Amino acid sequence: MQTYKDLDKEQLEKRKEELLKIYEDYKNKNLKLDMSRGKPCTEQVDLSNGLFENTDNLFTRDGFDCRNYGLLDGIQEAKELFAELFDLSAEQVFVGGNSSLNLMYDLIAKAYIFGLNGFEKPWGKQENIKFLCPAPGYDRHFAITEQFGIEMITIPMKNDGPDMDMVEDLVSRDESIKGMWCIPMYSNPTGLTYSDTVVRRLASMKTKAKDFRIIWDNAYAFHHLYDEHDKLLNILDEAEKAGNPDRVYMFSSTSKITFPGGGISIMASSRENIAHIKKQISIQTIGYNKINMLLHVRFLKNPENIKNLMRKHADIIRPKFDAVNEILSKNLNGKGIARWNNPRGGYFISLNVLNGCAKRTVALAKEAGVTLTPAGATYPYGNDPDDSNIRIAPTYPPVSELRTAMEILSVCIELAAIEKILG
């Protein structure tokens, strides 16, 4: 098959006419198909409907009444469950409300206003502080740093994680670089998992800023699509071995395990970091929803039960990932205008179209009734320098709607590419 760059002007214009007819037919159907956010579908959420059944006794095993005030950092049973899941000690775990993003925002705010454990000077009183942002990455991470006026430095993603040569060089000579965002497993949106080498380099690298911190957003640790799945090295262990025990704050939640709107979240770090932030959080709240923590522990039970639950999630969403790959392959393979990943877990597919065509592709799709994450959102400041990356979120729509949306998107990718090539 010839690539689009091998076609002459007459061939391109003929193909454009064919595509425009198909495109207009889709537009006339007045479709409303949304693939803009990575949300679990109704069938996935239904898997946890039994969570609220066991409410007769709301006391912990130690006799604490979860209906009352107290236990700022969460009930012991929840701390122990997450500690077992992530190979930590319970003293390293802080259990919060339904949003790990809220805990991340809160940590950045505290560092900015009050300073971190062991450092009296807040980030907000230091000049022109910066964060490293592997990209394509998570738009909500970038939004947090942008809101605080923290300068963002884009770090390219390689096949095994962020470009570590670039990371190590920057942090070794720039004291104003205070942190780094990471989604280390089935990264949003690339689906990549950081290699053991990358994890060790992040844990051990020399940083000019003594208060440099890694925000380790381990959101997809258990979200495998296949029984043969990726594995991630424990960075908290590696950081401690390297003499940097306070460097990493890890976050996760049950948002895509049970209920996104009613789960529980965790923050994990060194015992000293957790003790310090507990003192700060004690001023803003007496405690999070302990009833929800107790019910989650009773429902999730143990790592093996969670693994079985996540297999059920995978059985629901795997056909959706397969449908995306099937339709993109059928329509675009060999044309030289698009490439995409085929992840083994997580919630997204990262699609790269011809340079300069992402915004146009997303706009064309919207006109035809398909809503996607805005082009550029996967980069700091919403600025994709190549205007090529599009994040596909296949989990929420029914398979039939997803297939239609991907057929439309394929047409839009071709149209945008032809427009670009013809000039």
FIKOLPA-90372 format. One line per field, with one value per residue (C-alpha): residue number from 1; residue in one letter; x, y, z. Coordinates in steps of 0.5 Angstrom, whole numbers, plus 500, padded with zeros to 3 digits. Layout:
! residues N
nr (NUM; ...);
rest (A; ...);
east (X; ...);
north (Y; ...);
up (Z; ...);
This chain:
! residues 423
nr (1; 2; 3; 4; 5; 6; 7; 8; 9; 10; 11; 12; 13; 14; 15; 16; 17; 18; 19; 20; 21; 22; 23; 24; 25; 26; 27; 28; 29; 30; 31; 32; 33; 34; 35; 36; 37; 38; 39; 40; 41; 42; 43; 44; 45; 46; 47; 48; 49; 50; 51; 52; 53; 54; 55; 56; 57; 58; 59; 60; 61; 62; 63; 64; 65; 66; 67; 68; 69; 70; 71; 72; 73; 74; 75; 76; 77; 78; 79; 80; 81; 82; 83; 84; 85; 86; 87; 88; 89; 90; 91; 92; 93; 94; 95; 96; 97; 98; 99; 100; 101; 102; 103; 104; 105; 106; 107; 108; 109; 110; 111; 112; 113; 114; 115; 116; 117; 118; 119; 120; 121; 122; 123; 124; 125; 126; 127; 128; 129; 130; 131; 132; 133; 134; 135; 136; 137; 138; 139; 140; 141; 142; 143; 144; 145; 146; 147; 148; 149; 150; 151; 152; 153; 154; 155; 156; 157; 158; 159; 160; 161; 162; 163; 164; 165; 166; 167; 168; 169; 170; 171; 172; 173; 174; 175; 176; 177; 178; 179; 180; 181; 182; 183; 184; 185; 186; 187; 188; 189; 190; 191; 192; 193; 194; 195; 196; 197; 198; 199; 200; 201; 202; 203; 204; 205; 206; 207; 208; 209; 210; 211; 212; 213; 214; 215; 216; 217; 218; 219; 220; 221; 222; 223; 224; 225; 226; 227; 228; 229; 230; 231; 232; 233; 234; 235; 236; 237; 238; 239; 240; 241; 242; 243; 244; 245; 246; 247; 248; 249; 250; 251; 252; 253; 254; 255; 256; 257; 258; 259; 260; 261; 262; 263; 264; 265; 266; 267; 268; 269; 270; 271; 272; 273; 274; 275; 276; 277; 278; 279; 280; 281; 282; 283; 284; 285; 286; 287; 288; 289; 290; 291; 292; 293; 294; 295; 296; 297; 298; 299; 300; 301; 302; 303; 304; 305; 306; 307; 308; 309; 310; 311; 312; 313; 314; 315; 316; 317; 318; 319; 320; 321; 322; 323; 324; 325; 326; 327; 328; 329; 330; 331; 332; 333; 334; 335; 336; 337; 338; 339; 340; 341; 342; 343; 344; 345; 346; 347; 348; 349; 350; 351; 352; 353; 354; 355; 356; 357; 358; 359; 360; 361; 362; 363; 364; 365; 366; 367; 368; 369; 370; 371; 372; 373; 374; 375; 376; 377; 378; 379; 380; 381; 382; 383; 384; 385; 386; 387; 388; 389; 390; 391; 392; 393; 394; 395; 396; 397; 398; 399; 400; 401; 402; 403; 404; 405; 406; 407; 408; 409; 410; 411; 412; 413; 414; 415; 416; 417; 418; 419; 420; 421; 422; 423);
rest (M; Q; T; Y; K; D; L; D; K; E; Q; L; E; K; R; K; E; E; L; L; K; I; Y; E; D; Y; K; N; K; N; L; K; L; D; M; S; R; G; K; P; C; T; E; Q; V; D; L; S; N; G; L; F; E; N; T; D; N; L; F; T; R; D; G; F; D; C; R; N; Y; G; L; L; D; G; I; Q; E; A; K; E; L; F; A; E; L; F; D; L; S; A; E; Q; V; F; V; G; G; N; S; S; L; N; L; M; Y; D; L; I; A; K; A; Y; I; F; G; L; N; G; F; E; K; P; W; G; K; Q; E; N; I; K; F; L; C; P; A; P; G; Y; D; R; H; F; A; I; T; E; Q; F; G; I; E; M; I; T; I; P; M; K; N; D; G; P; D; M; D; M; V; E; D; L; V; S; R; D; E; S; I; K; G; M; W; C; I; P; M; Y; S; N; P; T; G; L; T; Y; S; D; T; V; V; R; R; L; A; S; M; K; T; K; A; K; D; F; R; I; I; W; D; N; A; Y; A; F; H; H; L; Y; D; E; H; D; K; L; L; N; I; L; D; E; A; E; K; A; G; N; P; D; R; V; Y; M; F; S; S; T; S; K; I; T; F; P; G; G; G; I; S; I; M; A; S; S; R; E; N; I; A; H; I; K; K; Q; I; S; I; Q; T; I; G; Y; N; K; I; N; M; L; L; H; V; R; F; L; K; N; P; E; N; I; K; N; L; M; R; K; H; A; D; I; I; R; P; K; F; D; A; V; N; E; I; L; S; K; N; L; N; G; K; G; I; A; R; W; N; N; P; R; G; G; Y; F; I; S; L; N; V; L; N; G; C; A; K; R; T; V; A; L; A; K; E; A; G; V; T; L; T; P; A; G; A; T; Y; P; Y; G; N; D; P; D; D; S; N; I; R; I; A; P; T; Y; P; P; V; S; E; L; R; T; A; M; E; I; L; S; V; C; I; E; L; A; A; I; E; K; I; L; G);
east (500; 502; 503; 500; 506; 507; 500; 500; 496; 490; 490; 490; 484; 480; 481; 479; 472; 471; 472; 468; 462; 463; 464; 458; 453; 456; 455; 447; 446; 447; 451; 453; 459; 464; 471; 473; 475; 477; 471; 469; 463; 456; 458; 464; 461; 456; 461; 462; 454; 455; 460; 454; 451; 454; 452; 450; 456; 460; 466; 473; 476; 479; 472; 473; 466; 467; 461; 465; 470; 478; 483; 485; 490; 485; 483; 488; 485; 485; 492; 494; 490; 494; 500; 500; 498; 504; 509; 509; 509; 502; 506; 507; 500; 495; 488; 484; 477; 475; 480; 488; 488; 485; 491; 496; 493; 493; 501; 503; 499; 502; 509; 508; 505; 508; 514; 516; 518; 525; 525; 522; 522; 516; 516; 512; 517; 523; 524; 521; 520; 520; 517; 519; 513; 513; 509; 505; 502; 496; 492; 490; 497; 499; 493; 495; 502; 500; 495; 500; 505; 510; 514; 513; 519; 517; 520; 520; 517; 521; 519; 521; 519; 521; 528; 532; 539; 535; 532; 538; 542; 536; 536; 543; 544; 538; 536; 529; 527; 523; 519; 517; 510; 510; 504; 509; 505; 500; 502; 496; 496; 502; 500; 508; 510; 517; 523; 527; 532; 528; 525; 532; 535; 529; 530; 538; 539; 543; 539; 541; 535; 535; 527; 526; 520; 517; 509; 508; 501; 500; 493; 493; 497; 492; 489; 491; 488; 491; 493; 501; 502; 507; 510; 513; 519; 517; 520; 519; 524; 529; 529; 530; 536; 539; 539; 533; 527; 523; 524; 517; 510; 506; 498; 493; 486; 480; 477; 477; 476; 470; 466; 470; 465; 465; 472; 478; 485; 492; 498; 504; 511; 517; 514; 517; 514; 507; 508; 509; 503; 499; 500; 498; 492; 490; 488; 484; 480; 478; 478; 476; 470; 472; 465; 467; 474; 471; 466; 471; 476; 470; 468; 475; 478; 485; 490; 487; 480; 482; 486; 479; 475; 480; 480; 472; 474; 479; 473; 469; 474; 479; 474; 474; 481; 481; 476; 480; 486; 482; 479; 485; 489; 484; 483; 490; 495; 500; 498; 504; 499; 498; 501; 498; 500; 497; 497; 497; 493; 491; 485; 488; 490; 495; 494; 499; 497; 501; 505; 500; 494; 491; 487; 484; 483; 479; 475; 473; 471; 467; 463; 461; 459; 465; 468; 475; 480; 482; 488; 495; 491; 497; 502; 504; 500; 496; 502; 503; 509; 508; 500; 500; 498; 490; 488; 483; 479; 475; 472; 466; 462; 458; 462; 457; 458; 466; 466; 462; 466; 473; 470; 469; 475; 479; 476; 477; 485; 485; 482; 486; 492; 490; 489; 496; 499; 496; 497);
north (500; 507; 512; 519; 522; 518; 520; 525; 531; 528; 522; 526; 530; 524; 521; 527; 528; 520; 522; 528; 524; 519; 525; 529; 522; 522; 529; 528; 523; 528; 523; 525; 521; 522; 520; 526; 523; 516; 514; 507; 505; 503; 496; 497; 501; 495; 491; 494; 495; 490; 495; 498; 492; 491; 497; 494; 494; 500; 499; 497; 491; 495; 498; 505; 508; 510; 514; 519; 524; 522; 517; 523; 518; 513; 507; 501; 496; 501; 503; 495; 493; 499; 497; 490; 492; 496; 493; 498; 499; 501; 507; 510; 510; 516; 514; 520; 521; 519; 523; 522; 528; 532; 530; 531; 538; 539; 537; 542; 547; 546; 546; 552; 556; 552; 548; 541; 536; 539; 545; 552; 556; 555; 554; 560; 564; 562; 565; 562; 555; 549; 542; 537; 534; 528; 529; 527; 527; 528; 535; 535; 535; 540; 545; 544; 547; 552; 555; 556; 559; 554; 554; 547; 544; 538; 532; 527; 520; 515; 507; 506; 512; 520; 522; 520; 523; 530; 529; 528; 534; 539; 537; 537; 544; 548; 549; 552; 545; 543; 537; 532; 529; 522; 516; 511; 505; 505; 512; 517; 517; 513; 506; 506; 503; 506; 501; 498; 502; 509; 508; 507; 513; 517; 515; 516; 522; 528; 534; 541; 543; 539; 540; 536; 532; 526; 526; 519; 518; 510; 511; 504; 500; 494; 496; 490; 488; 482; 476; 477; 485; 490; 490; 497; 497; 500; 507; 508; 502; 505; 512; 509; 505; 511; 515; 519; 517; 523; 524; 521; 522; 516; 517; 512; 511; 506; 511; 506; 500; 501; 508; 514; 519; 515; 511; 512; 515; 514; 518; 514; 516; 516; 515; 522; 526; 522; 525; 532; 532; 529; 535; 540; 536; 536; 544; 543; 537; 532; 526; 523; 519; 513; 509; 509; 506; 501; 499; 498; 494; 489; 489; 489; 484; 482; 483; 476; 479; 485; 482; 478; 484; 487; 481; 483; 490; 488; 483; 489; 494; 490; 489; 496; 497; 491; 495; 502; 498; 494; 500; 504; 498; 497; 504; 507; 502; 503; 510; 514; 519; 516; 511; 509; 505; 498; 498; 492; 496; 503; 507; 511; 510; 515; 517; 521; 524; 527; 533; 539; 535; 534; 540; 540; 532; 534; 540; 535; 530; 535; 537; 530; 529; 526; 529; 528; 531; 537; 537; 539; 537; 532; 537; 543; 549; 545; 546; 540; 543; 538; 538; 531; 528; 526; 522; 516; 514; 508; 505; 509; 509; 502; 498; 500; 507; 507; 503; 508; 514; 511; 510; 517; 519; 515; 519; 526; 523; 522; 529; 533; 529; 531; 538; 539; 535; 539; 545);
up (500; 498; 504; 503; 502; 496; 493; 487; 488; 483; 488; 494; 492; 489; 496; 499; 495; 498; 505; 505; 502; 508; 513; 511; 512; 519; 520; 518; 523; 529; 533; 540; 542; 548; 549; 552; 559; 562; 566; 568; 564; 568; 568; 571; 577; 578; 580; 586; 588; 594; 597; 602; 604; 610; 614; 621; 625; 623; 628; 627; 629; 635; 637; 634; 632; 624; 625; 630; 629; 629; 626; 622; 617; 616; 620; 621; 617; 610; 612; 612; 606; 602; 605; 603; 596; 595; 599; 605; 612; 615; 618; 611; 609; 610; 607; 605; 601; 594; 590; 590; 586; 592; 596; 590; 590; 597; 598; 593; 596; 603; 600; 596; 603; 609; 606; 606; 612; 614; 610; 613; 606; 602; 595; 594; 597; 593; 586; 579; 582; 576; 575; 571; 566; 562; 556; 553; 560; 565; 564; 571; 574; 569; 571; 578; 577; 572; 578; 583; 577; 577; 571; 567; 563; 558; 559; 553; 554; 551; 551; 558; 561; 561; 558; 564; 561; 561; 567; 571; 567; 569; 577; 578; 576; 577; 584; 582; 580; 586; 583; 578; 576; 574; 572; 573; 571; 564; 564; 562; 556; 553; 557; 558; 565; 567; 567; 573; 571; 570; 577; 580; 577; 579; 586; 586; 582; 585; 585; 587; 590; 597; 597; 590; 590; 586; 585; 584; 581; 581; 579; 575; 579; 578; 572; 568; 561; 561; 566; 563; 565; 567; 573; 577; 582; 589; 588; 596; 597; 592; 594; 602; 599; 595; 602; 599; 604; 603; 596; 594; 595; 592; 591; 589; 590; 589; 584; 578; 582; 586; 585; 582; 586; 592; 593; 598; 596; 599; 600; 602; 603; 609; 616; 617; 611; 613; 620; 618; 613; 619; 623; 617; 615; 622; 622; 616; 618; 623; 619; 612; 611; 616; 614; 607; 609; 613; 608; 602; 607; 608; 600; 597; 603; 600; 594; 591; 592; 589; 583; 581; 581; 577; 572; 571; 570; 564; 561; 560; 557; 554; 548; 547; 547; 542; 538; 537; 535; 530; 527; 527; 524; 518; 516; 517; 517; 512; 510; 514; 517; 524; 530; 536; 542; 544; 552; 557; 562; 564; 561; 555; 548; 545; 538; 534; 527; 522; 525; 525; 524; 532; 533; 526; 527; 534; 531; 525; 530; 534; 528; 526; 534; 537; 543; 544; 550; 547; 542; 546; 553; 554; 554; 559; 558; 553; 548; 544; 540; 534; 534; 533; 540; 541; 547; 546; 552; 550; 557; 558; 551; 549; 544; 539; 540; 541; 534; 530; 534; 531; 524; 524; 528; 522; 517; 520; 521; 514; 512; 516; 513; 506; 508; 511; 505; 500; 503);
